[in-house]
Structure formats: C-alpha cells, structure tokens
C-alpha cells in the first residue's frame, strides 16, 4: 500500500493515518525525495537479477514441445521412470535383499527336510542322495572341535576369574560383594561340570 502524501507551501507531509485501535497518528513532515521503508525496493545482487531474467526453458525449446514430458510424470508415478537415480538404486537393493532372503529360506527349508529324512529314515538309502554332506564331514568335525576348544578356553577363563574373586574375598580385599559377583561365585559348580563334560567329549 502506497504511503499517502500531503503537500502544501510549507513542504511535503505523510498524511495522518488511523491505527488498528482507532487512534490517529500525527502527520509527519518529510524531505523532498523521501521514500518510506515499506516502499524501498529489496536489494538484489547481480546473480539474483541474472537468475530472475533467465528463461524457464532452455534456449530454443518452445512451451508446446515442453508440454508432453510434463504430462508423463503422472503416468510414471506408479513405475520406476519417475524415480531419481538414488531411489532406483534403493529399489534394486531392496529387490536383491528380498531375493537373497527367499533363497536363504528355501535353503534352510531344504536342509530341514533332508535332516528330517535322515533322522526319520535312519537307513543308508535316506542318507545316500546327499554326497555333498559326506564330503563336508571332516571339515564339520574340525569346526566342531575348534568350537569346543574355544568353549573350554572360555570356561577356564571364567573359572579363573571366579577363583580370583574367591581369593580376594577370603583375603578381605573385598568387604561386600555386588549382585554380579555373587552370581559369578554361584555359577562356579555349573562351570566346573560343563568344563568336565566338554573335556570328556574331547
């Protein structure tokens, strides 16, 4: 809204205006060439002016030629053509993951079925269709042995910690045990039994 001016022989004035509450502002005398703040144009640097003056379409492209591609996004919303590169990549990853998951589920189902056949049949004929399992036998045995060795090592470590804790308690270094320390001491017998069982299996 333009500022209302009043001019007379004494000079130029901004006319008195009414405030929202109903009271009136006094008229103000201003110098010649004064521009009120709300009418001062916003400063725009050369880059802003350049981008504002730039046409929306590339040079040589008419509005008619640009119209058909503009209609396509509606059709492509359901498909992949309207998606960005990143979105397409994400879609491919999702599909790949889904396929791998399905493949893994199928393999586990087959493995379960073959195990059921072997355990239910219990004869050589049921085990015969799986020569691959026979080839993997020694490797599986080695893996199981290394797993047991790891478990034994872990159990010995835990028992050593329990013994150290017991010594510290006996020497009076620890006055009061925490809940975790009590649980550790309580598990001693179970750990020893488990270690004995594993050592007998070896």
Backbone as numpy.savetxt, mean C-alpha at the origin, in Angstrom:
# Nx Ny Nz CAx CAy CAz Cx Cy Cz
-18.29 44.63 -9.00 -19.13 45.82 -9.00 -18.24 47.06 -9.00
-18.52 47.97 -9.93 -17.72 49.19 -10.05 -18.00 50.13 -8.89
-16.95 50.83 -8.47 -17.10 51.77 -7.37 -17.78 53.04 -7.88
-18.87 53.50 -7.22 -19.57 54.73 -7.68 -18.77 55.98 -7.28
-18.51 56.84 -8.27 -17.77 58.09 -8.02 -18.70 59.28 -8.14
-18.36 60.31 -7.36 -19.06 61.60 -7.45 -17.99 62.66 -7.70
-18.18 63.48 -8.73 -17.21 64.57 -9.00 -17.91 65.91 -8.89
-17.22 66.84 -8.27 -17.72 68.23 -8.22 -16.52 69.16 -8.38
-16.72 70.46 -8.15 -15.63 71.42 -8.36 -14.46 71.23 -7.38
-14.71 70.58 -6.23 -13.64 70.39 -5.25 -12.78 69.15 -5.55
-13.28 68.23 -6.35 -12.50 67.04 -6.68 -13.37 65.81 -6.90
-12.72 64.64 -6.81 -13.39 63.36 -7.07 -13.63 62.66 -5.74
-14.84 62.09 -5.57 -15.21 61.40 -4.32 -15.76 60.01 -4.63
-15.52 59.10 -3.65 -16.21 57.80 -3.71 -17.51 58.02 -2.97
-18.62 57.74 -3.64 -19.94 58.02 -3.05 -20.14 57.21 -1.78
-20.96 57.73 -0.88 -21.26 57.02 0.36 -22.09 55.77 0.03
-21.75 54.66 0.72 -22.46 53.39 0.47 -23.01 52.85 1.77
-24.01 51.99 1.64 -24.66 51.43 2.83 -24.03 50.10 3.19
-23.77 49.90 4.49 -23.21 48.64 4.99 -24.34 47.61 5.12
-23.97 46.32 5.25 -25.01 45.29 5.40 -25.90 45.50 6.63
-25.34 46.14 7.68 -26.15 46.34 8.90 -27.07 47.58 8.80
-27.00 48.26 7.65 -27.91 49.40 7.45 -27.27 50.76 7.64
-26.11 50.82 8.28 -25.44 52.12 8.49 -24.76 52.57 7.20
-24.44 53.86 7.13 -23.86 54.42 5.91 -22.39 54.76 6.09
-21.58 54.49 5.04 -20.18 54.91 5.02 -20.13 56.34 4.49
-19.18 57.15 5.02 -19.03 58.52 4.52 -18.38 58.50 3.15
-18.68 59.52 2.37 -18.01 59.60 1.07 -16.55 60.00 1.28
-15.65 59.46 0.44 -14.22 59.71 0.60 -13.69 60.44 -0.62
-12.80 61.39 -0.34 -12.18 62.13 -1.44 -10.95 61.35 -1.90
-10.83 61.19 -3.23 -9.69 60.47 -3.81 -9.00 61.32 -4.86
-7.70 61.03 -5.07 -6.94 61.78 -6.07 -7.33 61.35 -7.47
-7.00 62.16 -8.44 -7.27 61.86 -9.84 -6.44 60.64 -10.24
-7.05 59.71 -10.91 -6.34 58.51 -11.35 -6.35 57.37 -10.32
-7.07 57.58 -9.18 -7.15 56.55 -8.14 -7.97 55.35 -8.64
-7.43 54.14 -8.39 -8.16 52.90 -8.75 -8.37 52.12 -7.46
-9.63 51.86 -7.07 -9.87 51.11 -5.84 -9.29 49.68 -5.92
-8.99 49.11 -4.75 -8.32 47.81 -4.65 -9.06 46.72 -5.42
-10.39 46.67 -5.31 -11.15 45.60 -5.96 -11.15 45.72 -7.48
-10.78 46.90 -7.99 -10.75 47.10 -9.45 -9.34 46.98 -10.03
-8.33 46.82 -9.17 -6.96 46.67 -9.66 -6.84 45.30 -10.32
-6.37 45.23 -11.57 -6.26 43.92 -12.23 -5.20 43.04 -11.55
-5.48 41.75 -11.50 -4.56 40.79 -10.88 -3.30 40.70 -11.73
-2.14 40.70 -11.07 -0.87 40.63 -11.79 -0.69 39.25 -12.40
-0.32 39.23 -13.65 -0.04 37.97 -14.34 1.34 38.07 -14.97
2.22 37.11 -14.65 3.55 37.16 -15.27 3.47 36.68 -16.72
4.59 36.76 -17.43 4.58 36.48 -18.88 4.20 35.03 -19.19
4.53 34.10 -18.27 4.21 32.69 -18.52 2.71 32.45 -18.45
2.06 33.06 -17.44 0.61 32.92 -17.30 -0.08 33.51 -18.53
0.39 34.69 -18.96 -0.20 35.33 -20.15 -0.02 34.45 -21.38
1.18 33.83 -21.49 1.47 32.97 -22.64 0.53 31.78 -22.68
0.33 31.11 -21.51 -0.53 29.93 -21.47 -2.00 30.29 -21.68
-2.38 31.49 -21.23 -3.78 31.91 -21.45 -4.02 32.22 -22.93
-2.99 32.74 -23.61 -3.15 33.10 -25.01 -3.02 31.88 -25.93
-2.46 30.77 -25.39 -2.27 29.56 -26.18 -3.61 28.94 -26.56
-3.76 28.46 -27.80 -5.03 27.81 -28.17 -5.16 26.47 -27.45
-6.40 26.03 -27.22 -6.63 24.76 -26.52 -6.24 23.56 -27.37
-6.42 23.69 -28.69 -6.11 22.59 -29.59 -4.73 22.79 -30.21
-4.08 21.71 -30.63 -2.79 21.85 -31.32 -2.97 22.60 -32.64
-1.94 23.28 -33.13 -2.06 24.03 -34.38 -2.48 23.13 -35.53
-3.44 23.59 -36.31 -3.90 22.84 -37.48 -5.05 21.89 -37.20
-5.41 21.69 -35.93 -6.50 20.78 -35.59 -7.77 21.58 -35.40
-8.81 21.18 -36.11 -10.08 21.90 -36.00 -10.96 21.26 -34.93
-11.99 21.98 -34.50 -12.91 21.46 -33.48 -13.64 20.22 -33.97
-13.97 20.17 -35.29 -14.70 19.03 -35.84 -13.84 17.76 -35.76
-12.55 17.93 -36.08 -11.65 16.77 -36.05 -11.41 16.29 -34.62
-11.47 17.23 -33.67 -11.22 16.88 -32.27 -12.44 16.27 -31.60
-13.63 16.44 -32.19 -14.88 15.99 -31.55 -14.98 14.47 -31.42
-14.71 13.64 -32.48 -14.90 12.19 -32.33 -14.09 11.56 -31.19
-12.78 11.89 -31.04 -12.06 11.31 -29.91 -12.66 11.68 -28.57
-13.29 12.84 -28.52 -13.91 13.29 -27.28 -15.09 12.43 -26.89
-15.72 11.79 -27.90 -16.88 10.95 -27.61 -16.47 9.55 -27.18
-15.26 9.16 -27.54 -14.82 7.79 -27.26 -14.67 7.44 -25.79
-14.16 8.35 -24.92 -13.96 7.94 -23.52 -15.17 7.31 -22.87
-16.38 7.74 -23.25 -17.59 7.16 -22.68 -17.69 5.69 -23.00
-17.31 5.36 -24.27 -17.36 3.97 -24.70 -16.25 3.16 -24.04
-15.11 3.83 -23.83 -13.93 3.11 -23.32 -13.88 3.00 -21.81
-14.86 3.60 -21.14 -14.82 3.58 -19.67 -14.83 2.16 -19.13
-15.60 1.27 -19.77 -15.68 -0.10 -19.30 -14.43 -0.89 -19.64
-13.78 -0.55 -20.80 -12.62 -1.30 -21.25 -11.32 -0.71 -20.74
-10.23 -1.18 -21.35 -8.90 -0.75 -20.90 -8.41 0.47 -21.65
-9.04 0.80 -22.82 -8.50 1.86 -23.67 -8.51 3.23 -22.99
-9.42 3.47 -22.07 -9.49 4.77 -21.40 -8.56 4.88 -20.21
-7.80 3.82 -19.90 -6.95 3.81 -18.71 -5.57 4.36 -19.02
-4.92 4.89 -18.00 -3.55 5.37 -18.15 -2.59 4.18 -18.17
-1.31 4.46 -18.48 -0.31 3.39 -18.55 -0.18 2.68 -17.20
-0.13 3.49 -16.13 0.04 2.91 -14.78 -1.14 2.02 -14.42
-2.36 2.47 -14.79 -3.57 1.69 -14.48 -3.56 0.37 -15.25
-3.11 0.42 -16.51 -3.03 -0.80 -17.32 -2.02 -1.77 -16.72
-0.87 -1.21 -16.27 0.17 -2.03 -15.66 -0.36 -2.72 -14.40
-1.11 -1.95 -13.59 -1.69 -2.50 -12.36 -2.68 -3.62 -12.68
-3.48 -3.42 -13.74 -4.45 -4.45 -14.15 -3.73 -5.74 -14.55
-2.63 -5.58 -15.32 -1.86 -6.76 -15.74 -1.30 -7.51 -14.53
-0.77 -6.72 -13.57 -0.21 -7.33 -12.36 -1.27 -8.11 -11.60
-2.47 -7.49 -11.48 -3.57 -8.16 -10.77 -3.92 -9.48 -11.44
-4.02 -9.45 -12.78 -4.37 -10.67 -13.52 -3.30 -11.75 -13.32
-2.02 -11.32 -13.37 -0.92 -12.26 -13.19 -0.99 -12.91 -11.81
-1.22 -12.05 -10.79 -1.32 -12.56 -9.41 -2.46 -13.56 -9.29
-3.59 -13.23 -9.93 -4.76 -14.09 -9.88 -4.45 -15.46 -10.50
-3.76 -15.40 -11.67 -3.41 -16.64 -12.35 -2.46 -17.50 -11.50
-1.47 -16.83 -10.87 -0.52 -17.56 -10.02 -1.23 -18.19 -8.83
-2.18 -17.43 -8.26 -2.94 -17.95 -7.12 -3.74 -19.17 -7.53
-4.42 -19.08 -8.68 -5.22 -20.21 -9.16 -4.33 -21.43 -9.44
-3.15 -21.15 -10.03 -2.20 -22.23 -10.33 -1.74 -22.91 -9.04
-1.42 -22.09 -8.04 -0.99 -22.62 -6.74 -2.07 -23.45 -6.08
-3.33 -22.96 -6.17 -4.45 -23.71 -5.58 -4.63 -25.05 -6.28
-4.50 -25.03 -7.63 -4.64 -26.28 -8.39 -3.56 -27.28 -7.99
-2.32 -26.77 -7.86 -1.20 -27.65 -7.49 -1.41 -28.26 -6.10
-1.88 -27.43 -5.15 -2.11 -27.95 -3.79 -3.24 -28.98 -3.80
-4.29 -28.71 -4.59 -5.39 -29.68 -4.70 -4.89 -31.02 -5.24
-4.05 -30.94 -6.31 -3.51 -32.17 -6.90 -2.65 -32.92 -5.89
-1.83 -32.17 -5.15 -0.95 -32.78 -4.15 -1.77 -33.47 -3.06
-2.82 -32.79 -2.60 -3.69 -33.37 -1.56 -4.34 -34.65 -2.07
-4.84 -34.60 -3.33 -5.49 -35.78 -3.90 -4.51 -36.95 -4.02
-3.28 -36.63 -4.47 -2.29 -37.71 -4.63 -1.90 -38.29 -3.27
-1.80 -37.43 -2.26 -1.47 -37.91 -0.91 -2.59 -38.79 -0.36
-3.83 -38.38 -0.64 -4.97 -39.17 -0.18 -4.96 -40.55 -0.84
-4.64 -40.56 -2.15 -4.59 -41.85 -2.86 -3.54 -42.76 -2.24
-2.36 -42.17 -1.95 -1.26 -42.96 -1.40 -1.62 -43.47 -0.01
-2.18 -42.59 0.84 -2.49 -42.98 2.22 -3.68 -43.94 2.28
-4.67 -43.76 1.39 -5.84 -44.64 1.41 -5.54 -45.97 0.73
-4.85 -45.90 -0.41 -4.54 -47.12 -1.17 -3.53 -47.97 -0.42
-2.44 -47.36 -0.04 -1.39 -48.04 0.72 -0.65 -49.11 -0.07
-0.91 -49.24 -1.39 -0.20 -50.25 -2.18 0.74 -49.59 -3.18
1.54 -50.37 -3.84 2.56 -49.85 -4.77 1.92 -49.24 -6.00
0.73 -49.78 -6.39 0.08 -49.26 -7.60 -0.34 -47.81 -7.44
-0.79 -47.43 -6.23 -1.23 -46.05 -5.98 -0.04 -45.10 -6.00
1.11 -45.59 -5.55 2.30 -44.73 -5.50 3.03 -44.70 -6.83
2.76 -45.67 -7.72 3.47 -45.78 -8.99 3.33 -44.58 -9.92
2.13 -43.97 -10.06 2.02 -42.87 -11.03 2.81 -41.62 -10.68
3.61 -41.64 -9.63 4.34 -40.45 -9.23 5.84 -40.71 -9.14
6.51 -40.83 -10.30 7.95 -41.09 -10.25 8.72 -39.87 -9.75
8.16 -38.68 -9.95 8.84 -37.43 -9.54 9.05 -37.42 -8.03
8.05 -37.92 -7.28 8.15 -37.92 -5.82 9.30 -38.82 -5.37
9.48 -39.96 -6.08 10.55 -40.88 -5.74 11.91 -40.23 -5.96
12.00 -39.41 -7.03 13.26 -38.74 -7.34 13.59 -37.69 -6.30
12.55 -37.11 -5.74 12.75 -36.05 -4.76 12.97 -36.59 -3.35
12.82 -37.89 -3.15 12.91 -38.50 -1.82 14.17 -38.14 -1.06
15.37 -38.38 -1.63 16.61 -38.08 -0.89 16.72 -36.60 -0.53
16.31 -35.75 -1.45 16.39 -34.30 -1.20 15.47 -33.92 -0.05
14.27 -34.53 -0.04 13.31 -34.26 1.05 13.88 -34.72 2.38
14.54 -35.89 2.36 15.14 -36.44 3.58 16.21 -35.51 4.13
17.02 -34.95 3.22 18.08 -34.01 3.64 17.48 -32.75 4.23
16.42 -32.26 3.57 15.75 -31.04 4.05 15.17 -31.27 5.44
14.56 -32.45 5.63 13.95 -32.76 6.93 15.03 -32.86 8.01
16.18 -33.48 7.63 17.28 -33.63 8.59 17.84 -32.27 9.00
18.00 -31.38 8.00 18.54 -30.03 8.31 17.53 -29.26 9.17
16.24 -29.49 8.90 15.18 -28.83 9.69 15.25 -29.29 11.14
15.45 -30.60 11.32 15.55 -31.16 12.69 16.78 -30.61 13.41
17.88 -30.52 12.65 19.13 -30.01 13.24 18.93 -28.57 13.71
18.24 -27.79 12.90 17.93 -26.39 13.27 17.09 -26.34 14.53
16.10 -27.23 14.58 15.19 -27.26 15.73 15.95 -27.63 17.01
16.84 -28.61 16.88 17.65 -29.05 18.05 18.52 -27.90 18.54
19.16 -27.22 17.58 20.02 -26.08 17.93 19.23 -25.01 18.67
18.03 -24.74 18.16 17.15 -23.74 18.75 16.73 -24.14 20.17
16.39 -25.42 20.33 15.97 -25.92 21.66 17.12 -25.85 22.67
18.34 -26.20 22.21 19.50 -26.12 23.10 19.75 -24.69 23.55
19.59 -23.77 22.61 19.78 -22.34 22.93 18.78 -21.90 24.00
17.50 -22.32 23.80 16.46 -21.96 24.77 16.74 -22.54 26.15
17.19 -23.80 26.16 17.53 -24.46 27.43 18.69 -23.76 28.13
19.69 -23.34 27.32 20.83 -22.62 27.88 20.39 -21.32 28.54
19.44 -20.62 27.86 18.90 -19.36 28.41 18.16 -19.62 29.73
17.38 -20.73 29.76 16.64 -21.09 30.97 17.60 -21.38 32.12
18.69 -22.13 31.82 19.69 -22.46 32.84 20.37 -21.20 33.39
20.72 -20.28 32.46 21.35 -19.01 32.88 20.41 -18.23 33.80
19.13 -18.22 33.44 18.12 -17.51 34.24 18.01 -18.13 35.63
18.05 -19.48 35.66 17.96 -20.20 36.94 19.18 -19.88 37.82
20.37 -19.83 37.21 21.60 -19.50 37.94 21.54 -18.09 38.52
21.07 -17.15 37.70 20.96 -15.76 38.16 19.97 -15.63 39.31
18.92 -16.46 39.24 17.92 -16.45 40.32 18.50 -17.04 41.60
19.23 -18.16 41.45 19.83 -18.83 42.61 20.89 -17.94 43.28
21.67 -17.22 42.44 22.74 -16.37 43.00 22.19 -15.09 43.63
20.92 -14.80 43.42 20.29 -13.61 44.00 20.46 -12.36 43.13
20.95 -12.55 41.92 21.11 -11.42 40.98 19.75 -10.86 40.59
18.78 -11.78 40.44 17.41 -11.36 40.12 16.57 -11.56 41.37
15.94 -10.50 41.82 15.10 -10.58 43.03 13.70 -11.09 42.69
13.12 -10.47 41.63 11.74 -10.83 41.27 11.67 -11.14 39.78
11.06 -12.25 39.44 10.95 -12.66 38.04 9.75 -12.00 37.36
9.93 -11.70 36.09 8.80 -11.17 35.31 7.94 -12.33 34.85
6.80 -12.00 34.28 5.87 -13.02 33.80 6.53 -13.89 32.73
7.28 -13.23 31.82 7.94 -13.95 30.73 9.02 -14.89 31.27
9.78 -14.41 32.27 10.83 -15.24 32.86 10.25 -16.47 33.56
9.12 -16.27 34.25 8.44 -17.40 34.90 7.99 -18.43 33.88
7.45 -17.93 32.76 7.00 -18.83 31.68 8.18 -19.62 31.12
9.32 -18.92 30.96 10.54 -19.58 30.45 10.95 -20.73 31.36
10.99 -20.46 32.68 11.38 -21.50 33.64 10.38 -22.65 33.65
9.10 -22.34 33.48 8.05 -23.36 33.48 8.12 -24.27 32.26
8.69 -23.75 31.17 8.77 -24.54 29.93 9.99 -25.46 29.89
10.84 -25.41 30.89 12.11 -26.15 30.87 11.92 -27.65 30.60
10.99 -28.25 31.36 10.78 -29.70 31.24 10.29 -30.06 29.84
9.36 -29.26 29.32 8.80 -29.53 27.99 9.89 -29.42 26.94
10.78 -28.43 27.08 11.88 -28.23 26.13 12.84 -29.42 26.16
13.14 -29.89 27.37 14.06 -31.03 27.52 13.48 -32.28 26.86
12.18 -32.52 27.08 11.51 -33.69 26.48 11.52 -33.62 24.96
11.22 -32.43 24.44 11.18 -32.24 22.99 12.58 -32.48 22.39
13.60 -31.99 23.09 14.98 -32.15 22.62 15.36 -33.64 22.60
14.97 -34.37 23.66 15.26 -35.81 23.73 14.59 -36.56 22.58
13.33 -36.22 22.32 12.60 -36.88 21.23 13.29 -36.66 19.90
13.69 -35.40 19.64 14.34 -35.08 18.37 15.69 -35.79 18.24
16.43 -35.84 19.34 17.75 -36.50 19.29 17.58 -38.01 19.06
16.50 -38.61 19.60 16.24 -40.05 19.38 15.88 -40.31 17.91
15.13 -39.34 17.29 14.74 -39.50 15.88 15.94 -39.48 14.97
16.97 -38.69 15.34 18.18 -38.61 14.53 18.93 -39.92 14.61
